[in-house]
């Protein structure tokens, strides 16, 4: 992944996270949300998810803070027991949670493979954007420069032969509908080579992930994930509630350009970038202060 030196990334992301810790005073209103009335309470539409959001709850993955602990769907104590198939699937996986460096892990993420879904939702300190279109909700992730498509046109979740024809995908196939003020997204067809987290917890081709998103105020989204996979786990894995703060337009504008993909770095893993970076740092004698 071609990035700026890690100390500069750490500084930028840490500054962003600290600035969002008190986001209530800094976040700007979207165009369709008027300011507060006489009570000073910001008005918002709970069905409007559009905008840029960044994770803020204390359980967020903290790689930018010098640690390699990765987050889970929910706290470790909430994870149901693995089935025999789940134990077999997880066997041989070396995660990052207890390692000093990720280089000792066999996590596919560290071989330029996608994080996959749902992992990208909770193991990244980088923002995402919701964009609403007719019959679709798009989710754009800065990390990996990923586009996720959520269908809201009334279609059914693919199953049976239809799902077989679509085949597995790193980010699955998703449909959503509103239940009151909660948007419920269901995703199936996930690639079972992906890990759920840095510990290597497995998923199968039978996995269904349920997301429940709530906009609880003008500047906050909450998410709960529920994993359904009777092949890997003895019961559903019900996650904790994760919070996301709205980013102001100023926080997402870099050198005059607004947006996730026009900023400080491209958070994308590309083998060509990786090889060039490796060669420059480890194979060129000058990198070690040695004259060629």
C-alpha positions as CSV (number, residue, x, y, z in Angstrom):
1,X,0.0,0.0,0.0
2,X,1.6,3.3,-1.0
3,X,1.3,5.7,1.8
4,X,3.1,8.5,3.4
5,X,5.6,7.7,6.2
6,X,3.7,6.2,9.1
7,X,4.5,9.0,11.6
8,X,2.8,11.5,9.3
9,X,-0.3,9.2,8.9
10,X,-0.4,8.7,12.6
11,X,-0.4,12.4,13.2
12,X,-3.1,13.1,10.7
13,X,-5.5,10.4,11.8
14,X,-4.8,11.1,15.5
15,X,-5.6,14.8,14.9
16,X,-8.8,13.8,13.1
17,X,-9.9,11.5,15.9
18,X,-9.1,14.0,18.6
19,X,-10.9,16.8,16.8
20,X,-14.0,14.6,16.4
21,X,-13.9,13.8,20.1
22,X,-15.7,17.1,20.6
23,X,-17.5,17.0,17.2
24,X,-20.7,18.6,18.5
25,X,-19.3,22.1,18.2
26,X,-17.2,21.5,15.0
27,X,-19.5,19.5,12.7
28,X,-21.2,21.5,10.0
29,X,-24.8,21.2,9.1
30,X,-25.7,19.5,5.9
31,X,-27.7,21.5,3.3
32,X,-31.0,19.9,4.2
33,X,-30.7,20.2,7.9
34,X,-31.6,23.6,9.4
35,X,-30.0,24.8,12.6
36,X,-31.6,24.4,16.0
37,X,-34.8,26.3,16.9
38,X,-35.4,28.2,20.1
39,X,-34.3,25.2,22.2
40,X,-31.0,25.0,20.3
41,X,-31.6,21.4,19.4
42,X,-30.4,20.5,16.0
43,X,-33.1,19.2,13.7
44,X,-32.4,16.1,11.6
45,X,-34.1,13.5,9.5
46,X,-33.5,10.0,10.9
47,X,-33.9,8.5,7.5
48,X,-31.1,10.6,6.0
49,X,-27.8,8.9,6.4
50,X,-25.9,10.9,3.7
51,X,-22.6,12.4,4.6
52,X,-19.1,11.5,5.9
53,X,-18.8,9.4,9.1
54,X,-15.9,8.2,11.2
55,X,-15.9,5.7,14.0
56,X,-15.5,7.3,17.5
57,X,-16.4,4.7,20.2
58,X,-13.6,3.6,22.5
59,X,-13.3,0.1,21.1
60,X,-12.1,1.2,17.7
61,X,-9.2,-0.6,16.2
62,X,-6.1,1.3,17.2
63,X,-3.3,0.5,14.7
64,X,-2.7,4.2,14.2
65,X,-1.8,4.5,17.9
66,X,1.0,1.9,17.6
67,X,-1.0,-1.2,18.5
68,X,-2.2,-4.0,16.3
69,X,-5.3,-5.1,18.3
70,X,-8.2,-5.4,15.9
71,X,-11.8,-5.0,16.8
72,X,-14.5,-7.7,16.6
73,X,-18.2,-7.8,15.8
74,X,-18.7,-7.6,19.5
75,X,-16.7,-8.1,22.8
76,X,-14.9,-11.4,23.1
77,X,-17.3,-12.5,25.8
78,X,-20.2,-12.1,23.4
79,X,-18.8,-14.5,20.8
80,X,-20.7,-17.8,20.8
81,X,-18.8,-21.1,20.8
82,X,-17.4,-22.4,17.4
83,X,-18.9,-25.5,15.9
84,X,-16.5,-28.3,15.0
85,X,-16.4,-26.9,11.4
86,X,-15.6,-23.5,12.9
87,X,-12.7,-24.9,14.9
88,X,-11.4,-26.6,11.8
89,X,-11.7,-23.5,9.7
90,X,-9.9,-21.4,12.3
91,X,-7.1,-23.9,12.8
92,X,-3.7,-22.6,11.7
93,X,-4.7,-19.0,11.6
94,X,-2.2,-16.7,13.3
95,X,-3.9,-13.4,14.2
96,X,-2.4,-10.1,15.1
97,X,-4.0,-9.4,18.5
98,X,-1.2,-11.0,20.5
99,X,1.7,-10.3,18.2
100,X,4.2,-7.5,18.3
101,X,4.1,-6.9,14.6
102,X,1.6,-8.0,11.9
103,X,4.4,-9.4,9.8
104,X,4.2,-12.6,11.9
105,X,0.5,-13.1,11.1
106,X,-0.9,-15.1,8.1
107,X,-3.9,-12.8,7.9
108,X,-4.8,-12.5,4.2
109,X,-5.3,-8.8,4.7
110,X,-1.5,-8.4,4.9
111,X,-1.1,-10.0,1.5
112,X,-2.9,-7.2,-0.3
113,X,-6.3,-8.9,0.0
114,X,-9.4,-7.0,0.8
115,X,-10.5,-6.6,4.4
116,X,-13.9,-7.9,3.2
117,X,-17.3,-7.4,4.8
118,X,-18.2,-6.9,7.7
119,X,-14.6,-6.4,8.8
120,X,-14.1,-3.1,7.0
121,X,-16.9,-1.6,9.1
122,X,-15.1,-2.0,12.4
123,X,-11.4,-2.4,11.9
124,X,-10.6,0.9,10.2
125,X,-10.1,4.3,11.8
126,X,-10.8,5.9,8.4
127,X,-14.0,7.5,7.4
128,X,-16.7,6.4,5.0
129,X,-19.5,8.2,3.1
130,X,-23.2,7.3,2.6
131,X,-24.6,8.4,-0.7
132,X,-28.3,7.9,-1.5
133,X,-29.5,7.1,-5.0
134,X,-32.8,6.0,-6.4
135,X,-33.3,2.4,-5.1
136,X,-29.7,2.2,-3.8
137,X,-27.6,3.3,-0.9
138,X,-23.9,3.5,-1.6
139,X,-21.2,3.2,1.0
140,X,-17.8,4.6,0.0
141,X,-14.8,3.6,2.2
142,X,-11.6,5.6,2.3
143,X,-9.8,2.5,3.4
144,X,-9.1,0.3,0.4
145,X,-11.1,2.8,-1.8
146,X,-14.0,0.5,-1.7
147,X,-17.6,1.0,-3.0
148,X,-20.3,-1.0,-1.4
149,X,-23.8,-1.2,-3.0
150,X,-26.9,-1.7,-0.9
151,X,-30.1,-2.3,-2.8
152,X,-33.3,-0.7,-1.5
153,X,-35.6,-1.2,-4.5
154,X,-37.6,-4.0,-2.9
155,X,-35.6,-6.9,-4.3
156,X,-35.2,-10.1,-2.2
157,X,-32.0,-11.2,-0.8
158,X,-30.4,-13.6,-3.2
159,X,-30.6,-17.3,-2.3
160,X,-30.5,-20.7,-3.9
161,X,-29.6,-20.9,-7.6
162,X,-29.7,-17.1,-7.8
163,X,-27.0,-16.8,-5.1
164,X,-25.0,-19.6,-6.7
165,X,-25.0,-17.8,-10.0
166,X,-23.8,-14.5,-8.4
167,X,-21.1,-16.4,-6.5
168,X,-19.2,-15.3,-3.4
169,X,-17.8,-11.8,-3.1
170,X,-15.5,-10.0,-0.6
171,X,-18.2,-7.6,0.2
172,X,-21.2,-9.8,-0.5
173,X,-24.6,-8.9,-1.9
174,X,-26.8,-6.6,0.2
175,X,-30.4,-5.5,0.4
176,X,-32.0,-3.1,3.0
177,X,-35.3,-1.8,4.2
178,X,-36.5,0.6,6.9
179,X,-38.0,-0.7,10.1
180,X,-39.3,2.5,11.6
181,X,-36.3,4.7,12.0
182,X,-33.8,1.8,11.8
183,X,-32.4,0.8,8.4
184,X,-31.8,-3.0,8.4
185,X,-29.2,-4.3,5.9
186,X,-28.8,-8.0,5.2
187,X,-25.7,-9.3,3.4
188,X,-25.1,-12.8,2.0
189,X,-22.7,-14.4,-0.5
190,X,-19.5,-13.6,1.4
191,X,-16.2,-15.0,0.4
192,X,-15.3,-17.5,3.1
193,X,-11.5,-16.9,2.6
194,X,-11.9,-13.5,4.4
195,X,-11.4,-13.3,8.2
196,X,-13.9,-11.6,10.4
197,X,-11.2,-10.0,12.5
198,X,-7.6,-9.9,13.4
199,X,-7.9,-13.1,15.4
200,X,-9.0,-15.1,12.3
201,X,-12.6,-15.9,13.4
202,X,-14.2,-17.6,10.4
203,X,-17.2,-17.2,8.2
204,X,-18.8,-19.6,5.7
205,X,-20.7,-19.4,2.5
206,X,-23.9,-19.7,4.6
207,X,-23.1,-16.5,6.6
208,X,-25.7,-13.8,6.7
209,X,-24.7,-10.5,8.3
210,X,-27.5,-8.2,9.7
211,X,-26.7,-4.5,10.1
212,X,-28.9,-2.2,12.1
213,X,-28.1,1.5,11.6
214,X,-29.8,4.3,13.7
215,X,-29.3,8.0,13.3
216,X,-29.7,9.0,16.9
217,X,-29.0,12.7,16.5
218,X,-27.8,15.2,13.9
219,X,-24.2,14.2,14.2
220,X,-24.2,10.5,15.4
221,X,-24.9,7.1,13.8
222,X,-25.0,3.9,15.7
223,X,-24.5,0.4,14.3
224,X,-25.2,-3.0,15.6
225,X,-24.0,-6.2,13.7
226,X,-25.5,-9.6,14.1
227,X,-23.8,-12.6,12.5
228,X,-25.9,-15.6,11.5
229,X,-23.8,-18.7,10.6
230,X,-24.9,-22.0,12.0
231,X,-22.1,-23.8,10.2
232,X,-19.3,-21.9,12.1
233,X,-21.0,-20.8,15.3
234,X,-23.5,-22.5,17.7
235,X,-25.7,-19.4,17.8
236,X,-25.9,-15.9,16.3
237,X,-23.2,-13.5,17.3
238,X,-24.8,-10.3,18.5
239,X,-22.4,-7.3,18.5
240,X,-22.2,-4.3,20.6
241,X,-23.3,-0.8,19.4
242,X,-20.6,1.1,17.6
243,X,-20.8,4.9,17.1
244,X,-19.9,7.1,14.2
245,X,-19.6,10.9,14.2
246,X,-20.4,13.2,11.3
247,X,-17.3,14.8,9.7
248,X,-17.5,18.4,8.8
249,X,-16.8,19.5,5.2
250,X,-13.7,21.2,6.4
251,X,-12.3,18.0,8.0
252,X,-12.7,16.3,4.6
253,X,-11.2,19.0,2.4
254,X,-7.6,18.6,1.4
255,X,-5.7,21.2,-0.6
256,X,-9.0,22.6,-1.8
257,X,-10.4,19.2,-2.8
258,X,-13.4,17.8,-0.9
259,X,-13.9,14.0,-0.6
260,X,-12.5,10.8,0.7
261,X,-10.3,10.1,-2.3
262,X,-8.7,13.4,-2.9
263,X,-6.8,13.7,0.4
264,X,-3.6,13.0,2.1
265,X,-3.0,9.4,0.8
266,X,-4.5,6.6,-1.2
267,X,-5.4,3.9,1.3
268,X,-5.2,1.1,-1.2
269,X,-3.1,-2.0,-1.3
270,X,-1.6,-2.6,-4.7
271,X,1.1,-5.2,-5.3
272,X,3.0,-2.9,-7.6
273,X,3.1,-0.3,-4.9
274,X,4.1,-2.9,-2.3
275,X,7.0,-4.3,-4.4
276,X,8.3,-0.8,-5.3
277,X,8.2,0.2,-1.7
278,X,9.9,-3.0,-0.5
279,X,12.6,-2.6,-3.1
280,X,13.3,1.0,-2.3
281,X,13.6,0.4,1.4
282,X,15.2,-3.0,1.6
283,X,17.0,-3.8,-1.7
284,X,18.5,-0.5,-2.6
285,X,21.9,-0.2,-0.8
286,X,21.5,3.6,-0.4
287,X,18.5,2.9,1.9
288,X,21.0,1.7,4.5
289,X,23.5,4.4,4.0
290,X,25.7,2.2,1.8
291,X,27.1,3.6,-1.4
292,X,26.1,1.5,-4.4
